[in-house]
Amino acid sequence: MGSDKTRFGLDETRIPEAWYNIMPDLKTPAAPPKAFAPDGTELTMEQIGERLAMIFPMECIKQEMSPDRWIDIPGAVIDVYKTYRPSPLLRARQLERDLGLPAGVKIFYKYEGVSPAGSHKPNTAIPQAYYNKQEGITKISTETGAGQWGSALSIAGALYGIDVEVFMVKVSYEQKPYRRILMETYGGTVHASPTDLTDAGRHVLAMDPDSTGSLGIAISEAVEVAIKDPGTHYSLGSVLNHVCLHQTIIGQEAIEQMTLAEEEPDVVIGCIGGGSNFAGIAFPYYHRKLQGKSKARLLAVEPKACPTLTAGEYRYDLGDEAGMTPQMLMYTLGHDFVPAGIHAGGLRYHGDSPLVSQLVHEGEVEAVAVDQTACFDAAVQFARAEGILPAPESSHAILAAINEAKDAQAAGEDKVILFNLSGHGHFDLAAYQKYNAGELQDFDFAAGTTLEE
């Protein structure tokens, strides 16, 4: 019997003291990155490390390749975490009633929208800014899609006295002006990418002056800025191993909170673009499965407009459009792919985390792609039932959770569902305005067409 409570909270003394590193627990070793010299010669790992040291703090590079299962969280980082963590875990009782679910079908969600940025992104922005500060870095450049990451890093930069320059994908820059204003209020400098400020941006604009941008393009611009200035480092908000590592604080808290609820999930769900929030909740449950304490399915949910895991190829590819990053083994739609301008800007990345990709490839993680309008249907239903307006990205996880619940109901089965509500949608009201007006479109990568409602 589970608890009859709705909210399951921990006090600040229960914040995990170490991040969980999934790499030692993989069934096969993680594939190393690849990079090549201009003459085509493949670089050694030492040479790749030297390149990475130009743009990342050494501690992040160590974490990227660490063989240690647990990596201590610096006390100074925990002190900042305490301003918004542990985040709450709640049971969606009102949504369950709205769906007419039987008593044996239960929906829980971990709510990351309580952070200063309104999403899970500060979980990695804070340690990344901290490590850069320790190395004497005075400026960080980055990219952002919908703006959650740029907001989080701008906040972290303000906390540690580091300037932050953000290249925001143009379509999101235009769709989400309040995200830009938030970043600027925290001291960040924000550009609509592609820009004429970098070689990478000018190259794109020369080919397509009306380019709506992509995360791959924005990454190229931000990396270029870091490479050209010794006092500037680059920071990435998803995809890389150390970013997924920092987010595992989510799943570790969720495991303890689900224990308080006296429940064990049958399925753990997260939306996925680059992979950070999904990894954050799913990786600790992968470890729990290895311990024999869980049998949960791990389900990643992506948009049909950018269905990397469900329609991409599993191969080595670049992380950016201009080819400035190493190649990684991952599911990819091609580094030059520019997705349709869906409102879930954080899910518009051509590739996925190499770690998540490997788990999908090996059958440890399931993936499903869903339509934009169906996600907003689910988001509005959730908002009216639970009172929280979800980010468009998070709505993908909500839709999957609802579908899992309906499937269980139809089959007459009991099921405990846990999903990561990775952020709120207070800065996404323009998207909801379009939904309310019936103006949203579905974009289907597989069909190669735009599907009108």
N, C-alpha and C positions, 0 to 999 in steps of 0.2 A: 504493500500500500504506500503510495506517495503522500507527501505532505499536502495539507489543504491550503497552504500559503500560496500567494501569487508571486511575491518578490523574495529572492534568495540572495542575501547580501553577505559580504565579508567585511571585516574592519581593516584598516590600513596596515595592521600588523600581519595580515595574511597575504600581502603581495608577494608573489614568488621572488626569490632571491637569485635565481639563475634562469637563463633562457634555455630552452630545449633545442639541441642541435640534432636534426634527424639523420644527418649524414652517416654516423656510425651504425645506424639501424637499417640502412637500405640493404635490400637483398643482393644487389650488385653495386660496386663502387660507383659513385657519381662520375660522369664523364668530365674530363677537364676542359677548360676553354681552349680555343685555338686562335692564333693570330699569325699574320704573315707580314714579312717585310715587303717593301715596294717591288723587289725583284721576284717575289713569289716564294721566297724561302720561309719555311715555317719556323716561328720563334719558339724558343725553349720556354718552359714554365718560369724560369728565372727571369728571362727577358720580358715575359708577359707581366710578371710581378713588378718589374722596374717601371713598366708603362703605367700599371695601375697605381703605383706609388705617386705618380705625377698628379693624380686627380682624387685619390681616396686617402683617408687617414690610415696609418699602418694597422691600427687595431681592427678596423673593418676588413682589411685585406686578410689578416690572420683569421678572423671569424669566417671569412668566405671559404677557407680551406681547412678549418679546424677539424681534427679527429676526435675532439672531446664532446661527449654527449651533453654535458652541462657546462654552460659558460656563465660565470658570475656577472651579475648586474652591478655596476658601480654604485656605491652608496649615494653619490650625488645625483645619479639618475633616478634611483628609487625615491629620493626626497621629492623630486619633481613629479614622478608618477603618483605620489600620494595626494597630489592636488586634484586628481580625478579618478584614481583607481583605488580599489577594485571597481570595475564597472558592474552594473547590476545584471543579474540573470532573472528573467521573469517568465511566468507561465502565461500564455495568451488565452486566458479563460474566456474573455469576451469574444475573441475570434472563434474559439472552439464552439461557443454557443451559436454564433452567427452562422457557422458552417453546419450546425446540427450534428456535431460529431458525437459518437457514443463515448461512454466514460473511459473506455480503454484506449482511445486515440488522443494523445496529448501533444501539445505544441509548446516548446520552450524557446526563448531567444535570449541571446547575449547582446546587450545593448551598448554599443561603442559610441553612440552619439552624445554621451555625457562629457566628452573631452572638450577642451577649449576650442578646438578646430571643428567640433561636431562630427568627428569620424575617428577611425582607428589609427589614422596616420601618425599622430604624435608618439605612438609607441616606438617608432623607429626614428622619427625626426629628432626627438630629445637626445637619445644616445649618439646619433650621428653628429649633431651639433656639439655635443659634449666632447667627443673624440677629436673633432676638428679644433675646438678651442684649446684642447690639451697640446696640440701640435703647433699652436700659434697662427692658425689660419684666420684671416680677417674677412674673407668673403666666400660664400658658397653659391654656385650656380646650379640651377635645376630646371626640370620641365614639370608641367602639370597638365592633366587632362581637364577634368571637371573643376579642379581647383582645391580639392581636399588636401592633396599633398602640398601644394604650394602654400596653402594657408598654414598647415602644420609646421612646415619648415620656416616660414616667416615668423611664427610665434617662437619657435625654438631659437631662431637667430636673435630675436629681441631678448630672450632670456639670457643668452650667452654673449651678447654684444658682437654679433657677427652679421655683416651685411648679406642680404639674400637677393639674388637676381633670378627671376622666374620667367621661363619661356612657356607661355600658356597656349595650348592648341587653339588656333584662331576661332574655330566654330564654337568652342566652349567659352572663349573670351567674349564672344558676341552674345552667346546664350545666357551667360551667368555673370553679369556685371557686378553683382554684389560680392561674389567671390573675389573678384579683382580688387574691389574696394576694401574688403577685409584684409587681403594681403598687403595692400598699400598702407592701411592704417597701422598694421604691425611693423611697418618699415620696409617691406619688400618692394622691389622694383619689378614691374610686370610688363611683359611685351606679348603682343599677339603674334604667335609663330605660325608660318615662317616670317622672318623679318629681313630687313636689308642691313642688319647689324653684323652678320656673320657670313663667312664664305658659304656655309651650308645653306643658310636661308636664302642668300642671293641666287644660289644655284637652282633651288626649287622655284623661286619666283620667276626666274628666267624661262623655265620650262612651262610654268603655269602661274601667271600673275594673279589668278583668282583662287589659288590653292586654299582649301579650308584647313589645311594642316593635319598633322598626325603626331602621335606620341613619338614615333620614330624620328620625325623631322625635328621636333622640339628637343629630343635627347641630343641629336647631332649639334644643335646650336649651343646647348648648355655645356656639352663636353668641350666644344671648341673654345668657349670662353675660358674654361678652366685650364686647358692645355696651354693657352697663350699667356697666362698670368700665374707666376709662381706663388703668389699670395692667395690664389683662389683654388678651392677644391670643388669637385662636382659631387652631388648627392642624388641618389636614386631612391624613389619611394616604394618600389615594388621589384619583382622579378628576381633580384640577386639573393644569394643564399643568406647573407648577413641580415638582409631586410626581413626575409621570412623568419629568421631566427628571432629577431626582436619582437615580432608579432606573436610568438608562442605564449606570451604572457596571457593572451586571451583564452586559449584553450586550457591552460593550466588552472586558471581561475574557474573556468566553466566546469571542469571535472570536479573540483571541490564543491562548487555550488550545486551541481546536480546530485552530489552525495547528500548535501543538506536537504535537497528535494526528495531524497530516497528514490531516485529514478536513474536508470541507465539508458542513454539514447540508443535507438535502433538505427537511426540515420543521422548523420551530422552534415549540415549543408552550409555552403558559402557561395556567394557570387564570385566570379573570377574574371580578371582582366590580365594583370601581370601575375597575380597569385598571392599577394601579401595577406589579405584578410582571410582568404580561404586557408592558407597555410597556418595562419595564426590560430584558428580554431581546430583545424583538422589534424595537423602534425602531432599535437599531444595525444589525440585520440588514436593515431596510428601507433604511437608508443604504448598506449594503454592496451591496444589489441595484441601487441607483441608480448605484453605481460600476461595475457590471458584474462584480462579484466573486462574486456569489451568485445562485442561482435558487430559493432556499428559499421554500416556502410558509409563511405565518405563520398559526398556528391558535390561536384563543382558545376555551377550554373553560369552559362555565358550567353551573350546576345547572338541571335541568328545573323545580325549584321556584321559580326566579327567573331565567327565561330572557330577560334584557333584550335581548341582541343578536339572538336568534333569534325572539322573539315580541313584542318591544317596537315602539313607533312611533318613527320618526326625526323628532323635532320639538323645539321649544323647550320646556323644562320646568324647574321649580324643583329645586334640589338638596336641599331639605329639606321636611319635612311642613308646617311653619308658614308657609312662604313668606318667610323672612328672607334667603334668598340670591338672587343674580341668577339669571335663567333662562339655560340653556345649550342649545345645539343638540346633541342626543345621542339615542341609543336609550333609551327609557324605558318603564316599565310604569305610570307615573303616580306623582307624588311622595307621594301618600297611600297607596300600595300597601304592605301589611304582609305579607311573605312567610311561608311556613310555617317552623317552627322546626327547619330542618335543622342538622346539626352543623357544617357549613362556614359558620360565622357571618360570616366575612369576605367571603362571596360573596352576601350577602343585601341587596344595594343595588338600589334601584329603577331606577337609571340607570347609565350608564357614562361613562368619560372621553370628553369631546368629541373628542379627538384620535383615540382608538381607534375611536369611533363613525364618524368621518369616513372612516377607512381601511376600515372594514367597508362603509360605504355606497358607497364608490368601488371596491369589489372588490379592495382591496389586502390585506385580512385576511379569513380565513375564520372562521366561528364555528359551534360545535356545542354542543348541550345534552345532558347525561347524567344518569342516575339516581343517587341517593345510595347505594343498596346495591351497585350495580355499581362505584362508586368505592371503597367499602370493600373489596370483593373484590380490586380491583387493589392497594389500599394494603397489605393483608395479604400478598398474593403478593409485592409488592415488599419489604416488611419482612423476610419470611422468606428472601428471596433475597439482598438487599443489606445487611440488618442495620440499616437506618435506618427508624424509625417515622415516616411522613409525617403532616403536618397534614391534616385532612380537606379543606381547600382544595386543597392540593397533589395530593391523590389524583385530582382531576379531570384534571390534566395527565398523571399516570401512566397512567390509563385510556386517554386518547387516544393516548399513546405506544405502549401495548400494542396497541391497535386498529390503529394505523398499521403496526406491525411485522407483525401477523398478515395485514393486507391485502397487504403487500409479499410475504410468504411465499406466500400463496395465488396471487398473480399471477406468481410466479417472478421478482420484480424485486429488485434491490439497492436499499437505502435507508438513509441515515444520518439518525437521529432525534435531535434535541436538545430537551430540555425543562427548564424551570425548576422545581426542587424548592424551592419558596419558603419552606418551614419544616418543623420537626419537630413531631411530635404528642405530645410528652411531657406536655403539659397537657390533652390530649384523651382521656385514658384512659377517662373515663365514656362517651364515644362508642364507643370500641372494646369496652367492656364490653357495651354494648347490641348491638353487632354480634356479638360472640361468643355472646351469649345468644339471637340470632335475633330481636331486638326492634326492629330498625331498620325504618322505614317509608319508602316512596318517595312524594314529593309531585309531582304533575304539574300544572303551571300550565295547560297547554293543555286538559287534561281537566277541570280544576276539581275534582278528587277526590283523596283520599288512597288510595294503593294499598298494601294490606297485603302483606307478604311471603308 
